[in-house]
Amino acid sequence: MRSLKDWLDQPVISRVGRAERREVPGLVAYHTEGAAPCPDTVCNISATGMYLLTSTRWPIGSPVELTLQRQGQPEESAENRIVLRARPVRFGMDGVGLSFVHTSGTVVHLWENRNRDTNDPIEPVDIVREFRVARAEAFIQRICPSAGKQTSRMLRSSLGSFRTESAIEIALKADSHLDSDTGNSTMQVHPEVLKLILENGSWAEIDWTRELWANLLMSSCKLPGSDRQSLNLIQLLSQLNVNQARILTMVCGRSARSMAETGSPTPEPVVCSVEQLKRATGVGDMVRVDRDVQHLAELGLLTKRSRSSYFSETDDFTLAPTALGMDLYSRSTGQNKGSLETLQMATPASQVSASVQ
């Protein structure tokens, strides 16, 4: 029979039936009540809720969206913040108790691997990362139950820290896109498609490129029977650096708009100026741009140019996407493959990087 001391020494979660809460110095939650984002200190937090030191009083049970991060200015880097949905459940003299609204299947492990008596501080970034991983795991389990355990190992241990964060962000982006789709609970993806997207996409160094991989994952869930084509597009996207992806996006976006205007069933050639290419890629070296265009043609994404000389600094030139290039464009930018009139060019020059994704 267990003694009273043994019973009292049990973790709080076992004794009182609720998740254990701890203080995490430096952890704040931003919300958008008022004219500007406002940070409030997190007094304590658990896997299921938190107590927020705030003068704001949301109605009990109302939906609240909070961005969890370390103390300071709003984080620009996605891996250092997490948006959580919550509902107020009680008011205190100095704040509000909130219960998190997790998506189905989300399992958050905040303290399981930590000793209560350890002197190692719990950092805000550790809390943020665990919520991000838990949400990514829940999404992956939903779209590919058979790959859940294998992918969890990938997200927690088998990739390096940078690649892990990139893979997590791709999963979270795809989740946010599918979250707004009707009937997404029935969407599934082939395990090999999922594995290759996360492995190859994990090398992405900028948010824009991660978005391409997330959209490719999303489209692979939405288009049943497209596994073979998805594998082909994964291989192609993995062979593009950022500049090549931006060139393809610019050319295909302009071609799609031309197709919508003319009613053409095939991709339209696009006349580009040197300045347009420089703005799209952020690269001033036209020899380098020329090599990137040739690489796209060799992959079958653009038609091959008739001339072999480098681009002139003054001449306009014509580029034409292939049907394969248009398919990669439409699926990696999240467009409806059957509605080319909705295709838009998405190449923010402020995010240009010469790094390979």
Secondary structure by P-SEA (a helix, b strand, c coil): cccaaaaaaccccccccccbbbbbccbbbbbcccccbbbbbcccccccccccccccccccccbbbbbbbcccccccccccbbbbbbbbccccccbbbbbbbccccccccccccccccccccccaaaaaaaaaaaaaaaaaaaacccaaaaaaaaacccccaaaaaaaaaaaaaaaaaaccccccccbbbbaaaaaaaaaaacccccaaaaaaaaaaaaaaaacccaaaaaaaaaaaaaaccaaaaaaaaaaaaaaaaaaaaaccccbbbbbbcaaaaaaacccccaaaaaaaaaaaaaacccccccccccccccccbbbbbcaaaaaaaaaaacccccccccbbbbbcccccccccc
